[in-house]
Amino acid sequence: MLEQVYRLRVQAWRARRPDFPDIERWSDEFDAAALHWAIIDNGAPVAAARLTLHDRLDGVPHAEIYADVLPADLPAPIAVLSRLFVMPKYASMGLSRTLDVVRLAYADAHGCRTVIGETFAGTSRLNAVQELGFVVAGQARPYRHGPLAAVKNSALGTDNRLAPTCIIRSAAELL
């Protein structure tokens, strides 16, 4: 099933961004130890997301994107919501929220004091995560490696890599 999820990641991004790299599958070194959730229709994933757990911010996937946005000494354990994908045909059905709620419940049940993530989606996605207790921490740095490093911000021109918006839900003393 994970192989199908890796292919779904590419299909979902390519459906929205024609400048997404021409690759068949998208996985990274964090996938093996990550927790994965998928929503299946007719035997195939149509939405998927992952969660990773960490003791330090510098050990999270793509830690460099958070460097100027989040303090290095975030309370641990730190959960990272990442790789949320929904096929366009299944958009606006609440699948993103379902995957968020399940991942947050897992993080809470396992004592995570901080939950972070990033998104390239717009206002509706940011509103949705704010309803779940997240705050927008700011604009993260662009990715330096992997498929997202090739995605450009068309509003700024082809030489500018797209940077995600960083979100955080943390211990009360940080908010």
Buried (B, 14 or more C-beta within 10 A) or exposed (E): EBEBBBBBBBBBBBBEBEEBBEBEEBBBEBBEEBBBBBBEEEEEBBBBBBBBBBEEBEBBBBBBBBEEBBEEEBEBBBBBBBBBBBBEEBBEEEBBEBBBEBBBEBBEEEEBBBBBBBBBBEEEBBEBBEEBEBBBBBBBBBBEEEBBEBBBBEEEEEEEBBBBBBBBBBEEEBE
